[in-house]
Amino acid sequence: MRVLTLNVWNSRGDAAARTAVINEGLRQYEPDLVALQEVLPDQLPELLDGTGLHGTHQAQTAATQPPYEDRYGGTAVATRWPHRVVEALDQRGVDAPDLPWLTLAVHVPLPDLGDVLFVAPTTSFRLDAEAQRERQVLALSDLDARHRTALPTIMAGDFNADPDTAGIRYLTGRQSLSGRSTHFHDAWEIAGEGPGHTWSADNPNAAEDIERLVRQPGHRRRIDYVFVGSPHAHPTAFARVRGAGTAFDKPVDGVWASDHYGVVVDLEMGLLPASPAFPAPPVLPSPSALPAG
């Protein structure tokens, strides 16, 4: 199974030319699960045209429209098999009131294997927003606990954070946050080659925002990820990472697809007999659901 994530960069630049490049790329990569960020609602049909993928934009599921969604776009998912939305998580808060991107969580029926939970988040983008991102990744682990299936959860998106930040370290089991811990495999760590930068000064589409937000030369970061659920949470199944690479990382006839490079990951998924040595942990209520005192 192939998973792909890409920040589409909404309608900036030559949007028509970029949309055509992304559409052609999706046809060539033939992914089975796709997480797209910064997508305008009317862009999604054009991006997916002729790919055979089933798409859902956050605007189709949200009770309210987050601020600036019409300008910066929102989150979308696309899957080879028809999916069912199980939650659209609003990650705004008093510390991030203007976040336009929701987290979409869908169940996808895989032939002969059953449903898998596919989560497509986008977290706060500012360099000084790690406290917000910490809160947001804690909410992602709660979401996973609410909807995970026997098959390992797959989570893909633009996390706006380096691998050594607290939020990414929390997701990969390297540190706790607020007395809590979890574990996902970072697909790039397992099968990627090189630094895997996905937001880079080498991409001319990124230059304007790098100058506006970073103001330092030669800026390059790995901030887009595919994560795979841990065997501790999924003792009767596996999702082995067989390959990981960047996507949309070169211009096509002079057109760069986005200001980000995408990430494409190949997985081998299957079911195992339950192991009594590693029973699944109980699903606990989130802290917000616990009674006070």
MIDOSE-1310 file (N, C-alpha, C; in nm, 2 decimals, decimal comma, always signed):
residues 293
mrvl	+0,08/-0,12/+0,00/+0,00/+0,00/+0,00/+0,09/+0,12/+0,00; +0,05/+0,22/-0,08/+0,13/+0,35/-0,09/+0,05/+0,46/-0,02; +0,12/+0,54/+0,06/+0,07/+0,66/+0,13/+0,15/+0,78/+0,08; +0,07/+0,89/+0,06/+0,14/+1,01/+0,01/+0,08/+1,13/+0,08
tlnv	+0,16/+1,23/+0,12/+0,11/+1,35/+0,18/+0,18/+1,47/+0,11; +0,10/+1,57/+0,09/+0,15/+1,69/+0,02/+0,07/+1,82/+0,07; +0,15/+1,92/+0,10/+0,09/+2,05/+0,12/+0,07/+2,12/-0,01; -0,06/+2,15/-0,05/-0,09/+2,19/-0,19/-0,06/+2,34/-0,21
wnsr	-0,05/+2,42/-0,10/-0,02/+2,56/-0,11/-0,13/+2,64/-0,17; -0,25/+2,60/-0,14/-0,38/+2,66/-0,18/-0,37/+2,71/-0,33; -0,41/+2,84/-0,35/-0,41/+2,89/-0,49/-0,30/+2,99/-0,52; -0,20/+2,99/-0,44/-0,09/+3,08/-0,47/-0,01/+3,04/-0,59
gdaa	+0,06/+3,14/-0,65/+0,14/+3,12/-0,77/+0,05/+3,09/-0,89; +0,10/+3,02/-0,98/+0,02/+2,98/-1,10/-0,06/+2,85/-1,06; -0,17/+2,87/-1,00/-0,25/+2,76/-0,94/-0,29/+2,66/-1,04; -0,33/+2,71/-1,16/-0,38/+2,62/-1,26/-0,27/+2,52/-1,31
arta	-0,15/+2,58/-1,33/-0,04/+2,50/-1,38/+0,01/+2,40/-1,27; +0,01/+2,45/-1,14/+0,05/+2,36/-1,03/-0,05/+2,25/-1,01; -0,18/+2,28/-1,02/-0,28/+2,18/-1,01/-0,26/+2,07/-1,11; -0,23/+2,11/-1,23/-0,21/+2,01/-1,34/-0,09/+1,92/-1,31
vine	+0,02/+1,98/-1,25/+0,13/+1,90/-1,22/+0,10/+1,80/-1,10; +0,03/+1,85/-1,00/-0,01/+1,76/-0,89/-0,10/+1,65/-0,94; -0,19/+1,68/-1,02/-0,28/+1,58/-1,08/-0,21/+1,47/-1,15; -0,12/+1,52/-1,24/-0,04/+1,42/-1,32/+0,05/+1,34/-1,22
glrq	+0,11/+1,40/-1,12/+0,19/+1,33/-1,02/+0,11/+1,22/-0,95; -0,01/+1,26/-0,91/-0,10/+1,16/-0,84/-0,13/+1,04/-0,93; -0,15/+1,06/-1,06/-0,17/+0,95/-1,15/-0,05/+0,86/-1,16; +0,07/+0,92/-1,16/+0,19/+0,85/-1,17/+0,23/+0,77/-1,04
yepd	+0,21/+0,84/-0,93/+0,25/+0,77/-0,80/+0,15/+0,66/-0,77; +0,02/+0,68/-0,81/-0,09/+0,58/-0,78/-0,10/+0,55/-0,63; -0,11/+0,65/-0,54/-0,12/+0,62/-0,40/-0,25/+0,57/-0,36; -0,26/+0,50/-0,25/-0,38/+0,44/-0,20/-0,44/+0,53/-0,09
lval	-0,36/+0,60/-0,01/-0,40/+0,69/+0,09/-0,33/+0,82/+0,07; -0,41/+0,93/+0,07/-0,35/+1,06/+0,04/-0,40/+1,16/+0,14; -0,30/+1,23/+0,20/-0,34/+1,35/+0,29/-0,29/+1,47/+0,22; -0,38/+1,57/+0,20/-0,35/+1,69/+0,14/-0,38/+1,81/+0,23
qevl	-0,29/+1,91/+0,23/-0,31/+2,02/+0,32/-0,32/+2,15/+0,24; -0,38/+2,25/+0,30/-0,40/+2,38/+0,23/-0,47/+2,37/+0,09; -0,58/+2,29/+0,09/-0,65/+2,27/-0,03/-0,78/+2,35/-0,02; -0,81/+2,43/-0,13/-0,94/+2,50/-0,14/-1,04/+2,40/-0,18
pdql	-1,17/+2,41/-0,13/-1,27/+2,31/-0,16/-1,29/+2,29/-0,31; -1,28/+2,39/-0,39/-1,31/+2,37/-0,53/-1,18/+2,32/-0,61; -1,07/+2,31/-0,54/-0,95/+2,25/-0,60/-0,95/+2,10/-0,60; -1,01/+2,04/-0,50/-1,00/+1,90/-0,48/-1,04/+1,82/-0,60
pell	-1,16/+1,84/-0,66/-1,20/+1,76/-0,77/-1,10/+1,77/-0,89; -1,04/+1,89/-0,91/-0,94/+1,90/-1,02/-0,81/+1,82/-0,98; -0,77/+1,82/-0,86/-0,65/+1,75/-0,81/-0,67/+1,60/-0,83; -0,79/+1,55/-0,81/-0,81/+1,41/-0,81/-0,87/+1,36/-0,94
dgtg	-0,89/+1,44/-1,04/-0,96/+1,40/-1,16/-0,88/+1,29/-1,23; -0,95/+1,18/-1,26/-0,89/+1,07/-1,33/-0,80/+0,98/-1,25; -0,79/+1,01/-1,12/-0,70/+0,92/-1,04/-0,77/+0,80/-0,98; -0,90/+0,80/-0,98/-0,98/+0,69/-0,92/-0,99/+0,70/-0,77
lhgt	-0,94/+0,81/-0,71/-0,94/+0,83/-0,57/-1,07/+0,89/-0,52; -1,11/+0,85/-0,40/-1,23/+0,91/-0,34/-1,19/+1,02/-0,24; -1,23/+1,14/-0,26/-1,19/+1,25/-0,18/-1,29/+1,31/-0,09; -1,24/+1,37/+0,02/-1,33/+1,44/+0,12/-1,25/+1,56/+0,16
hqaq	-1,31/+1,68/+0,15/-1,25/+1,81/+0,20/-1,32/+1,84/+0,34; -1,24/+1,90/+0,42/-1,29/+1,94/+0,56/-1,42/+2,02/+0,55; -1,44/+2,10/+0,44/-1,56/+2,18/+0,43/-1,68/+2,09/+0,41; -1,67/+1,97/+0,37/-1,78/+1,88/+0,36/-1,82/+1,81/+0,49
taat	-1,74/+1,83/+0,59/-1,77/+1,76/+0,72/-1,78/+1,85/+0,84; -1,73/+1,97/+0,83/-1,72/+2,06/+0,95/-1,85/+2,13/+0,98; -1,88/+2,14/+1,10/-2,01/+2,21/+1,14/-1,99/+2,36/+1,12; -1,87/+2,41/+1,13/-1,85/+2,56/+1,11/-1,72/+2,57/+1,02
qppy	-1,71/+2,68/+0,95/-1,59/+2,71/+0,87/-1,49/+2,78/+0,95; -1,37/+2,72/+0,97/-1,26/+2,79/+1,04/-1,23/+2,92/+0,97; -1,17/+3,01/+1,04/-1,13/+3,14/+0,98/-1,02/+3,12/+0,87; -1,03/+3,19/+0,77/-0,93/+3,19/+0,66/-0,92/+3,06/+0,58
edry	-1,02/+2,97/+0,60/-1,02/+2,85/+0,51/-1,04/+2,89/+0,36; -1,12/+3,00/+0,34/-1,14/+3,04/+0,20/-1,01/+3,09/+0,13; -0,91/+3,13/+0,22/-0,79/+3,19/+0,16/-0,67/+3,09/+0,17; -0,66/+3,02/+0,28/-0,55/+2,93/+0,29/-0,58/+2,78/+0,27
ggta	-0,71/+2,75/+0,25/-0,75/+2,62/+0,23/-0,76/+2,54/+0,35; -0,80/+2,41/+0,34/-0,82/+2,32/+0,45/-0,75/+2,18/+0,42; -0,79/+2,09/+0,51/-0,73/+1,95/+0,50/-0,83/+1,87/+0,41; -0,77/+1,78/+0,33/-0,85/+1,68/+0,25/-0,78/+1,55/+0,26
vatr	-0,86/+1,44/+0,24/-0,81/+1,31/+0,23/-0,86/+1,25/+0,10; -0,79/+1,16/+0,04/-0,83/+1,08/-0,07/-0,78/+0,94/-0,06; -0,87/+0,84/-0,09/-0,84/+0,70/-0,07/-0,88/+0,62/-0,19; -0,81/+0,51/-0,21/-0,84/+0,42/-0,32/-0,97/+0,35/-0,30
wphr	-1,01/+0,32/-0,18/-1,14/+0,26/-0,15/-1,22/+0,36/-0,07; -1,36/+0,36/-0,10/-1,44/+0,46/-0,03/-1,42/+0,46/+0,12; -1,41/+0,58/+0,18/-1,38/+0,59/+0,32/-1,50/+0,64/+0,40; -1,49/+0,63/+0,53/-1,60/+0,69/+0,61/-1,53/+0,78/+0,71
vvea	-1,58/+0,91/+0,71/-1,52/+1,01/+0,81/-1,57/+0,97/+0,95; -1,48/+0,96/+1,04/-1,52/+0,93/+1,18/-1,50/+1,05/+1,27; -1,42/+1,15/+1,23/-1,41/+1,27/+1,31/-1,34/+1,38/+1,23; -1,39/+1,50/+1,25/-1,32/+1,62/+1,20/-1,28/+1,70/+1,32
ldqr	-1,15/+1,70/+1,36/-1,11/+1,76/+1,48/-1,06/+1,90/+1,46; -1,12/+1,99/+1,53/-1,08/+2,14/+1,53/-0,97/+2,16/+1,63; -0,85/+2,19/+1,58/-0,74/+2,21/+1,67/-0,71/+2,35/+1,71; -0,81/+2,44/+1,69/-0,80/+2,58/+1,74/-0,81/+2,58/+1,89
gvda	-0,77/+2,69/+1,95/-0,78/+2,71/+2,10/-0,74/+2,85/+2,12; -0,74/+2,89/+2,25/-0,71/+3,02/+2,29/-0,57/+3,06/+2,24; -0,48/+2,95/+2,23/-0,34/+2,98/+2,19/-0,33/+2,97/+2,04; -0,43/+2,93/+1,96/-0,43/+2,92/+1,82/-0,57/+2,95/+1,76
pdlp	-0,62/+3,07/+1,78/-0,75/+3,10/+1,73/-0,77/+3,10/+1,58; -0,66/+3,12/+1,51/-0,68/+3,14/+1,37/-0,64/+3,02/+1,28; -0,63/+2,91/+1,34/-0,58/+2,79/+1,26/-0,69/+2,74/+1,17; -0,67/+2,75/+1,04/-0,78/+2,72/+0,94/-0,79/+2,57/+0,91
wltl	-0,70/+2,49/+0,96/-0,69/+2,35/+0,91/-0,75/+2,25/+1,02; -0,84/+2,17/+0,98/-0,89/+2,07/+1,07/-0,81/+1,94/+1,05; -0,82/+1,85/+1,14/-0,77/+1,72/+1,13/-0,88/+1,62/+1,09; -0,86/+1,55/+0,98/-0,96/+1,46/+0,93/-0,92/+1,32/+0,97
avhv	-1,01/+1,24/+1,02/-0,99/+1,10/+1,06/-1,09/+1,01/+0,99; -1,04/+0,92/+0,91/-1,14/+0,83/+0,83/-1,10/+0,69/+0,85; -1,20/+0,60/+0,84/-1,18/+0,46/+0,84/-1,19/+0,42/+0,69; -1,08/+0,34/+0,65/-1,07/+0,30/+0,51/-1,07/+0,14/+0,51
plpd	-1,17/+0,08/+0,44/-1,17/-0,06/+0,43/-1,07/-0,12/+0,33; -0,97/-0,19/+0,38/-0,87/-0,25/+0,30/-0,91/-0,39/+0,26; -0,90/-0,43/+0,14/-0,95/-0,56/+0,09/-0,88/-0,68/+0,17; -0,96/-0,76/+0,23/-0,92/-0,88/+0,30/-0,85/-0,86/+0,43
lgdv	-0,84/-0,73/+0,47/-0,78/-0,70/+0,60/-0,87/-0,63/+0,70; -0,97/-0,55/+0,65/-1,05/-0,48/+0,74/-1,02/-0,33/+0,74; -1,08/-0,25/+0,83/-1,07/-0,11/+0,83/-0,93/-0,07/+0,89; -0,88/+0,04/+0,84/-0,76/+0,11/+0,90/-0,80/+0,25/+0,92
lfva	-0,75/+0,30/+1,03/-0,77/+0,45/+1,07/-0,66/+0,53/+1,00; -0,70/+0,62/+0,92/-0,61/+0,72/+0,85/-0,64/+0,86/+0,90; -0,54/+0,92/+0,95/-0,55/+1,05/+1,01/-0,47/+1,15/+0,94; -0,53/+1,27/+0,90/-0,46/+1,37/+0,82/-0,46/+1,50/+0,90
ptts	-0,36/+1,53/+0,98/-0,35/+1,66/+1,06/-0,27/+1,77/+0,99; -0,29/+1,89/+1,03/-0,20/+2,00/+1,01/-0,19/+2,08/+1,14; -0,07/+2,10/+1,19/-0,05/+2,17/+1,32/+0,00/+2,31/+1,30; +0,00/+2,39/+1,40/+0,04/+2,53/+1,40/+0,17/+2,55/+1,33
frld	+0,18/+2,66/+1,25/+0,30/+2,67/+1,16/+0,40/+2,77/+1,21; +0,37/+2,85/+1,31/+0,47/+2,95/+1,35/+0,59/+2,89/+1,42; +0,71/+2,94/+1,40/+0,83/+2,89/+1,47/+0,82/+2,88/+1,62; +0,75/+2,98/+1,68/+0,74/+2,99/+1,82/+0,62/+2,92/+1,88
aeaq	+0,55/+2,83/+1,80/+0,42/+2,77/+1,84/+0,44/+2,63/+1,89; +0,55/+2,59/+1,94/+0,57/+2,45/+1,98/+0,47/+2,41/+2,09; +0,44/+2,51/+2,18/+0,35/+2,48/+2,29/+0,21/+2,44/+2,23; +0,17/+2,51/+2,12/+0,05/+2,48/+2,06/+0,06/+2,34/+1,99
rerq	+0,17/+2,31/+1,93/+0,18/+2,18/+1,86/+0,19/+2,07/+1,97; +0,24/+2,09/+2,08/+0,24/+1,99/+2,19/+0,09/+1,96/+2,23; +0,01/+2,06/+2,25/-0,13/+2,04/+2,28/-0,20/+1,96/+2,16; -0,16/+2,00/+2,04/-0,23/+1,94/+1,92/-0,19/+1,79/+1,91
vlal	-0,06/+1,75/+1,93/-0,02/+1,61/+1,92/-0,08/+1,53/+2,03; -0,10/+1,59/+2,15/-0,17/+1,51/+2,25/-0,31/+1,48/+2,21; -0,38/+1,58/+2,14/-0,51/+1,56/+2,09/-0,51/+1,45/+1,98; -0,41/+1,45/+1,91/-0,40/+1,34/+1,80/-0,39/+1,20/+1,86
sdld	-0,32/+1,19/+1,97/-0,31/+1,06/+2,03/-0,44/+1,02/+2,10; -0,52/+1,12/+2,15/-0,65/+1,09/+2,20/-0,74/+1,05/+2,08; -0,73/+1,11/+1,97/-0,82/+1,08/+1,85/-0,79/+0,94/+1,81; -0,66/+0,90/+1,80/-0,62/+0,77/+1,77/-0,68/+0,66/+1,86
arhr	-0,68/+0,69/+1,99/-0,73/+0,60/+2,09/-0,88/+0,58/+2,07; -0,95/+0,69/+2,03/-1,10/+0,68/+2,01/-1,14/+0,59/+1,89; -1,05/+0,59/+1,78/-1,10/+0,53/+1,66/-1,00/+0,43/+1,60; -0,90/+0,39/+1,67/-0,80/+0,30/+1,61/-0,87/+0,16/+1,59
talp	-0,81/+0,09/+1,49/-0,86/-0,04/+1,46/-0,75/-0,14/+1,48; -0,77/-0,27/+1,45/-0,67/-0,37/+1,47/-0,55/-0,34/+1,38; -0,57/-0,29/+1,26/-0,46/-0,25/+1,17/-0,39/-0,12/+1,23; -0,26/-0,11/+1,21/-0,19/+0,01/+1,26/-0,24/+0,13/+1,20
tima	-0,26/+0,23/+1,28/-0,31/+0,36/+1,24/-0,20/+0,43/+1,15; -0,24/+0,49/+1,05/-0,15/+0,57/+0,96/-0,19/+0,72/+0,97; -0,09/+0,80/+1,00/-0,11/+0,94/+1,02/-0,01/+1,01/+0,93; -0,06/+1,11/+0,84/+0,02/+1,17/+0,75/-0,02/+1,32/+0,73
gdfn	+0,08/+1,41/+0,73/+0,05/+1,55/+0,71/+0,16/+1,64/+0,73; +0,13/+1,77/+0,73/+0,23/+1,88/+0,75/+0,23/+1,91/+0,90; +0,33/+1,88/+0,97/+0,34/+1,90/+1,12/+0,41/+2,03/+1,15; +0,47/+2,10/+1,05/+0,54/+2,22/+1,08/+0,64/+2,21/+1,19
adpd	+0,71/+2,10/+1,20/+0,80/+2,08/+1,31/+0,91/+1,99/+1,27; +1,03/+2,02/+1,32/+1,15/+1,93/+1,29/+1,14/+1,80/+1,37; +1,21/+1,70/+1,33/+1,21/+1,57/+1,41/+1,25/+1,58/+1,55; +1,34/+1,69/+1,59/+1,38/+1,70/+1,73/+1,30/+1,79/+1,81
tagi	+1,18/+1,83/+1,77/+1,09/+1,91/+1,85/+1,02/+1,82/+1,95; +0,96/+1,88/+2,05/+0,89/+1,80/+2,15/+0,78/+1,72/+2,10; +0,70/+1,79/+2,01/+0,58/+1,72/+1,96/+0,61/+1,59/+1,88; +0,71/+1,61/+1,79/+0,75/+1,49/+1,71/+0,82/+1,39/+1,80
rylt	+0,90/+1,43/+1,89/+0,96/+1,33/+1,98/+0,86/+1,26/+2,06; +0,75/+1,33/+2,10/+0,64/+1,26/+2,17/+0,58/+1,15/+2,08; +0,55/+1,19/+1,96/+0,48/+1,09/+1,87/+0,57/+0,97/+1,84; +0,70/+0,99/+1,84/+0,79/+0,88/+1,82/+0,84/+0,81/+1,94
grqs	+0,78/+0,84/+2,06/+0,81/+0,77/+2,18/+0,94/+0,81/+2,25; +1,00/+0,93/+2,21/+1,13/+0,97/+2,27/+1,11/+1,05/+2,39; +0,99/+1,11/+2,42/+0,98/+1,18/+2,54/+0,83/+1,19/+2,57; +0,80/+1,22/+2,70/+0,66/+1,23/+2,74/+0,62/+1,38/+2,73
lsgr	+0,49/+1,40/+2,73/+0,43/+1,53/+2,74/+0,31/+1,53/+2,84; +0,31/+1,62/+2,93/+0,21/+1,63/+3,03/+0,18/+1,49/+3,10; +0,29/+1,42/+3,13/+0,29/+1,29/+3,19/+0,23/+1,18/+3,11; +0,23/+1,20/+2,98/+0,17/+1,10/+2,89/+0,28/+1,06/+2,78
sthf	+0,26/+0,94/+2,73/+0,35/+0,90/+2,62/+0,28/+0,81/+2,52; +0,33/+0,80/+2,40/+0,28/+0,72/+2,29/+0,39/+0,68/+2,20; +0,36/+0,61/+2,10/+0,46/+0,57/+2,00/+0,40/+0,54/+1,86; +0,46/+0,61/+1,77/+0,44/+0,58/+1,62/+0,58/+0,57/+1,56
hdaw	+0,58/+0,49/+1,45/+0,71/+0,48/+1,37/+0,71/+0,60/+1,27; +0,82/+0,67/+1,26/+0,84/+0,77/+1,16/+0,89/+0,70/+1,04; +0,81/+0,69/+0,93/+0,85/+0,61/+0,81/+0,98/+0,66/+0,75; +1,01/+0,79/+0,75/+1,13/+0,83/+0,69/+1,25/+0,78/+0,77
eiag	+1,25/+0,78/+0,90/+1,36/+0,72/+0,98/+1,39/+0,58/+0,94; +1,29/+0,50/+0,90/+1,31/+0,36/+0,87/+1,36/+0,34/+0,73; +1,31/+0,41/+0,63/+1,34/+0,38/+0,50/+1,38/+0,50/+0,41; +1,38/+0,62/+0,47/+1,42/+0,73/+0,39/+1,57/+0,75/+0,38
egpg	+1,62/+0,82/+0,28/+1,76/+0,84/+0,26/+1,79/+0,99/+0,27; +1,89/+1,03/+0,34/+1,93/+1,17/+0,35/+1,84/+1,24/+0,45; +1,85/+1,38/+0,45/+1,78/+1,46/+0,55/+1,63/+1,46/+0,52; +1,58/+1,44/+0,40/+1,44/+1,44/+0,38/+1,37/+1,57/+0,39
htws	+1,44/+1,68/+0,36/+1,38/+1,81/+0,37/+1,26/+1,82/+0,28; +1,15/+1,88/+0,34/+1,03/+1,90/+0,26/+0,99/+2,05/+0,25; +1,06/+2,14/+0,32/+1,03/+2,28/+0,31/+1,17/+2,34/+0,30; +1,21/+2,39/+0,18/+1,35/+2,42/+0,15/+1,36/+2,55/+0,07
adnp	+1,47/+2,62/+0,09/+1,50/+2,74/+0,01/+1,54/+2,70/-0,13; +1,57/+2,57/-0,15/+1,59/+2,52/-0,29/+1,47/+2,53/-0,38; +1,35/+2,54/-0,32/+1,23/+2,54/-0,39/+1,19/+2,69/-0,41; +1,19/+2,74/-0,53/+1,15/+2,89/-0,54/+1,02/+2,92/-0,49
naae	+0,92/+2,83/-0,49/+0,79/+2,86/-0,43/+0,79/+2,89/-0,28; +0,89/+2,83/-0,21/+0,90/+2,85/-0,07/+0,98/+2,97/-0,03; +1,05/+3,04/-0,12/+1,14/+3,15/-0,09/+1,07/+3,26/-0,02; +0,95/+3,30/-0,07/+0,88/+3,42/-0,02/+0,85/+3,40/+0,13
dier	+0,79/+3,28/+0,16/+0,75/+3,25/+0,30/+0,86/+3,23/+0,39; +0,97/+3,17/+0,34/+1,09/+3,15/+0,42/+1,15/+3,29/+0,46; +1,15/+3,38/+0,36/+1,20/+3,51/+0,39/+1,11/+3,58/+0,49; +0,98/+3,56/+0,48/+0,88/+3,63/+0,57/+0,88/+3,57/+0,71
lvrq	+0,89/+3,43/+0,72/+0,87/+3,37/+0,84/+1,00/+3,33/+0,91; +1,11/+3,31/+0,84/+1,24/+3,27/+0,90/+1,34/+3,38/+0,89; +1,36/+3,44/+0,77/+1,45/+3,54/+0,75/+1,60/+3,50/+0,77; +1,63/+3,38/+0,73/+1,76/+3,33/+0,74/+1,79/+3,26/+0,61
pghr	+1,91/+3,27/+0,56/+1,95/+3,21/+0,43/+1,96/+3,05/+0,44; +1,93/+2,99/+0,33/+1,96/+2,84/+0,32/+1,87/+2,76/+0,41; +1,75/+2,81/+0,44/+1,67/+2,73/+0,54/+1,61/+2,61/+0,47; +1,63/+2,50/+0,54/+1,57/+2,37/+0,50/+1,53/+2,29/+0,62
rrid	+1,41/+2,23/+0,61/+1,36/+2,15/+0,72/+1,28/+2,03/+0,68; +1,27/+1,92/+0,76/+1,18/+1,81/+0,73/+1,06/+1,83/+0,83; +0,95/+1,87/+0,77/+0,83/+1,90/+0,85/+0,71/+1,82/+0,81; +0,72/+1,74/+0,70/+0,60/+1,66/+0,65/+0,64/+1,51/+0,68
yvfv	+0,54/+1,44/+0,73/+0,56/+1,31/+0,78/+0,45/+1,21/+0,75; +0,50/+1,08/+0,75/+0,40/+0,97/+0,75/+0,44/+0,89/+0,87; +0,35/+0,87/+0,96/+0,36/+0,79/+1,09/+0,28/+0,66/+1,08; +0,33/+0,56/+1,14/+0,27/+0,43/+1,14/+0,25/+0,38/+1,29
gsph	+0,13/+0,34/+1,32/+0,10/+0,30/+1,46/+0,19/+0,19/+1,51; +0,21/+0,19/+1,64/+0,30/+0,10/+1,71/+0,24/-0,04/+1,73; +0,33/-0,14/+1,74/+0,28/-0,28/+1,77/+0,22/-0,28/+1,91; +0,26/-0,19/+2,00/+0,21/-0,19/+2,14/+0,06/-0,16/+2,13
ahpt	+0,02/-0,08/+2,04/-0,13/-0,05/+2,02/-0,20/-0,14/+1,93; -0,12/-0,21/+1,85/-0,18/-0,30/+1,74/-0,11/-0,44/+1,75; -0,13/-0,52/+1,85/-0,05/-0,64/+1,87/-0,08/-0,75/+1,77; -0,19/-0,74/+1,70/-0,23/-0,85/+1,60/-0,21/-0,81/+1,46
afar	-0,14/-0,70/+1,43/-0,12/-0,66/+1,29/+0,02/-0,59/+1,27; +0,05/-0,57/+1,15/+0,18/-0,51/+1,12/+0,16/-0,41/+1,00; +0,25/-0,31/+0,99/+0,26/-0,22/+0,88/+0,41/-0,19/+0,86; +0,47/-0,28/+0,78/+0,62/-0,26/+0,77/+0,65/-0,16/+0,66
vrga	+0,74/-0,07/+0,69/+0,77/+0,04/+0,60/+0,88/-0,02/+0,50; +0,84/-0,03/+0,37/+0,93/-0,08/+0,27/+1,00/+0,02/+0,19; +0,95/+0,15/+0,19/+1,02/+0,25/+0,12/+0,97/+0,39/+0,16; +1,05/+0,49/+0,15/+1,01/+0,62/+0,18/+1,09/+0,72/+0,10
gtaf	+1,03/+0,82/+0,04/+1,10/+0,91/-0,05/+1,02/+1,04/-0,05; +1,09/+1,15/-0,11/+1,02/+1,27/-0,13/+0,94/+1,26/-0,27; +0,84/+1,34/-0,28/+0,76/+1,35/-0,40/+0,74/+1,49/-0,44; +0,71/+1,52/-0,57/+0,69/+1,66/-0,62/+0,81/+1,75/-0,58
dkpv	+0,93/+1,69/-0,59/+1,05/+1,76/-0,54/+1,13/+1,82/-0,66; +1,08/+1,81/-0,78/+1,14/+1,87/-0,89/+1,04/+1,94/-0,98; +1,08/+2,05/-1,05/+0,99/+2,11/-1,14/+0,95/+2,03/-1,26; +0,83/+2,05/-1,31/+0,79/+1,98/-1,44/+0,77/+2,09/-1,54
dgvw	+0,85/+2,10/-1,64/+0,84/+2,20/-1,74/+0,85/+2,34/-1,68; +0,93/+2,35/-1,58/+0,95/+2,48/-1,51/+0,85/+2,51/-1,40; +0,76/+2,42/-1,37/+0,65/+2,44/-1,27/+0,68/+2,36/-1,15; +0,69/+2,42/-1,04/+0,70/+2,35/-0,91/+0,56/+2,32/-0,86
asdh	+0,53/+2,20/-0,81/+0,40/+2,17/-0,77/+0,35/+2,25/-0,65; +0,44/+2,28/-0,56/+0,40/+2,35/-0,43/+0,52/+2,42/-0,37; +0,49/+2,47/-0,25/+0,61/+2,53/-0,18/+0,67/+2,42/-0,09; +0,60/+2,31/-0,07/+0,65/+2,19/+0,00/+0,68/+2,08/-0,10
ygvv	+0,77/+1,99/-0,06/+0,78/+1,86/-0,13/+0,69/+1,76/-0,05; +0,64/+1,67/-0,12/+0,56/+1,56/-0,06/+0,64/+1,45/+0,00; +0,58/+1,36/+0,07/+0,64/+1,24/+0,12/+0,56/+1,12/+0,07; +0,62/+1,02/+0,01/+0,55/+0,90/-0,04/+0,62/+0,78/+0,03
vdle	+0,53/+0,69/+0,08/+0,58/+0,58/+0,17/+0,51/+0,45/+0,12; +0,58/+0,34/+0,10/+0,53/+0,21/+0,07/+0,52/+0,13/+0,19; +0,41/+0,07/+0,22/+0,39/-0,02/+0,34/+0,34/-0,16/+0,30; +0,39/-0,25/+0,38/+0,33/-0,39/+0,37/+0,25/-0,41/+0,49
mgll	+0,12/-0,44/+0,48/+0,03/-0,45/+0,59/-0,03/-0,59/+0,60; -0,05/-0,64/+0,72/-0,11/-0,77/+0,74/-0,15/-0,79/+0,88; -0,21/-0,91/+0,90/-0,26/-0,94/+1,04/-0,18/-1,06/+1,09; -0,16/-1,06/+1,22/-0,09/-1,16/+1,30/-0,18/-1,22/+1,40
pasp	-0,15/-1,34/+1,45/-0,22/-1,39/+1,56/-0,18/-1,31/+1,69; -0,27/-1,30/+1,78/-0,25/-1,22/+1,90/-0,14/-1,28/+1,98; -0,05/-1,19/+2,03/+0,06/-1,24/+2,11/+0,03/-1,21/+2,26; +0,02/-1,32/+2,35/+0,00/-1,30/+2,49/+0,11/-1,22/+2,56
afpa	+0,22/-1,21/+2,50/+0,33/-1,14/+2,56/+0,32/-0,99/+2,55; +0,24/-0,95/+2,45/+0,23/-0,81/+2,43/+0,08/-0,77/+2,40; +0,00/-0,78/+2,51/-0,14/-0,75/+2,50/-0,16/-0,60/+2,47; -0,27/-0,57/+2,40/-0,30/-0,43/+2,37/-0,33/-0,36/+2,50
ppvl	-0,28/-0,23/+2,51/-0,31/-0,16/+2,63/-0,46/-0,12/+2,63; -0,52/-0,09/+2,75/-0,65/-0,05/+2,75/-0,67/+0,09/+2,69; -0,78/+0,12/+2,63/-0,81/+0,25/+2,58/-0,87/+0,33/+2,70; -0,79/+0,43/+2,74/-0,83/+0,52/+2,85/-0,90/+0,64/+2,80
psps	-0,99/+0,70/+2,88/-1,05/+0,83/+2,84/-0,95/+0,94/+2,84; -0,97/+1,04/+2,75/-0,88/+1,15/+2,75/-0,89/+1,23/+2,88; -0,79/+1,30/+2,92/-0,79/+1,38/+3,04/-0,91/+1,47/+3,05; -0,95/+1,52/+2,94/-1,07/+1,62/+2,94/-1,20/+1,55/+2,98
alpa	-1,20/+1,41/+2,96/-1,32/+1,34/+2,99/-1,33/+1,29/+3,14; -1,22/+1,30/+3,21/-1,21/+1,26/+3,35/-1,28/+1,36/+3,44; -1,35/+1,31/+3,55/-1,41/+1,40/+3,64/-1,30/+1,48/+3,72; -1,34/+1,60/+3,75/-1,25/+1,69/+3,83/-1,23/+1,63/+3,97
g	-1,11/+1,67/+4,03/-1,08/+1,63/+4,16/-1,01/+1,50/+4,17
